[in-house]
Each structure stands twice: as structure tokens, then as C-alpha cells.
Amino acid sequence: MAAASRRPELLLALASLLLAGAAAELGVRLLVPSGPLATGYAPVNTARKERVGANSRGYRDAERAIPAPPGVRRVLSLGDSFAWGHGVEAEDAYPARLERRLRRERPGETWEVVNLALQGLRSVDHAQQLRDEGFAYGPGLVLLGYVLNDSEDQDAAEARRAREWQAGPAPSAFDRSALVRFVRGRLFATAENRRRIEGYRSMYAAEAPGWQAGRKALLSMGEQCRARGVPFVVAIWPLFGNPLDERYPFAAIHESVREAAAAGGATVLDLLPAFRGLRPDVLVVDGADDEHPNEVAHRIAAGAIHRAIAPLLKPAAPRP
């Protein structure tokens, strides 16, 4: 009898829940964007043949003579997809921007920034590339654009997490609901970001094989440059998938890379301060889907790099 008397209350509570759920579903459909927020930047599909623009040696750069023509001064740029310019036009990537700035601000000198970046290269690849090919271009300075996955190996936790992130959360029978997709997506993204942070931190543990090889590679590049009297500069890029303020989770990793590069005699430029306090979503190619730096980020980086290398460039030899 008591249960029967409470039946209207239970039905009312159920109806209220259903109404609240329907209102939440409608609110999500109307108010929550279906994709990442627009940044105002139109990403470039650099996978298209006409966007690759490879020279005869396979690099996304102009043709560069070997050896350097008389009077031509050079910076050698090593790096991965950041220096290659994934998602931006070749002329918007920071090596090309640095070349234009050197030519503009050092009148009477002919400067080239030779870009040997290739997507997916790591520190060990950069060291071998420098040894086997880089010095043939006759650089007056070697610039390495260092990204935190440069010391990654295939067994690293971050490499496994990145592969799983590409797959996304497992499909659900309730995915037709925008509310369910929204909640599941937020929970998945939060969990993945925690895994991402821990993955990078584990990658830079002292015993991590990839980081051990990466430290040796940085030392090797420094030794190669020192033996030839060529300044070696390492520019450390931040990862834009996290806040660029005091909450940035990889500052300790930046310091580890700085110490390793400095031990090899490098001048180290941490680019994090150049982006400090800026919104990460306006610095990337395509919101949450592609965290490579966009044209705006490349422009900021090129300016910071120019200021760092300018004092290291020897004056041009007087003409006879």
C-alpha cells in the first residue's frame, strides 16, 4: 500500500530525469561545437604533391649548391615535422622565415638557411645527418629544432599512447546521443592527457633507452660542431597541447634537454618563454586534431631564434 502511494512521486521523479536529460541533450546539440574551435588559421594540406616542394635531394627547400658559392653564408637547419613545416606553406616555416630575416637585417651579406628537416626524424637521425651530409653545405652555424618526441623510441609509453589516441574511444551503442558523446569525449580526453604527460615524463627518465641515445646524439652533434669551430644552437619547442603558463607540465623535460645540449657545448634557446601566456589553440594547425605549430607560431619562433643566433654569427670577411 505504501509503495502504491509513492508511485506518483516515482513517476514524477522519472519524468523529471527524462526531461532534464532531454534538455541536456538539446543543449549539447545546440551549444557545444561538433569539432575543435576555429582558430582563424587555414591549415595547409602538406601531404599534397604540390605542397611538398621537395628539391633534388628530397628536402622541402630550394636547391642548394654544394659547396656553398663564394660569398654565401649559411645556417644549417636540422629538425623534424616542426622544422619541415607540417600544415604550413614552406615559406611560412621558421627556417624560411629566418633566412628572410637574416637577409633583411644583415644587408650586404648573402644568407641561406639550408633546411634538412624531414618528418619523423629523431635526435640519433639528426646526428648522423649532420655527420654524413650537413657540413658539406659549409654552414657557419648549425641550428637544431628540438621537439620533445625527438628522443622517442617505438616502445616508449608516449608512442603507444599516441597510436591509441588515433583510434579514439571504443564505439558505444549510445553514441547517437550528443550528450553521451560529449561526456565520453571529455572523460577520454582527460584520461589521455594524463597518460600523455606521464608518457613524456617516462620517456625522459634517466634509464629510458630513447633518452640515453638522445643524450649521446646531442653530445655527438656538439662535438662535431666544436671540432669545426661552428656554433651549435638547440631551440627547444614547447608542446602546444597544454597551457603555456605555470601549468605547462613539461618544464622539467625542457631543463633536462637544456642540460644535455649544453654539455655538448650548444647554445640553448628554450622557446617556451616566447609563447608564455598565449592561447595554445591559436598557435596550432588544426585545434585538437593537429598540434603542429601554425604560421603564427612559426613567425614567433623565427623571431626568437634570430635574436638568439645573431650574436653568434661571425662578421663577414672583408672583400679583397
Secondary structure by P-SEA (a helix, b strand, c coil): cccccaaaaaaaaaaaaaaaaaaaaaaaacccccccccccbbbbcccccccccccccccccccccccccccbbbbbbbbccccccccccccccaaaaaaaaaaaacccbbbbbcccccccccaaaaaaaaacccccccccbbbbbcccccccccccaaaaaaaaaaaccccccccccaaaaaaaaaaaaaaaaaaaaaaaaaaaccccaaaaaaaaaaaaaaaaaaaacbbbbbbbbcccccccccccccaaaaaaaaaaaaaaccccccccccccccccccccccccccccccaaaaaaaaaaaaaaaccccccccccc
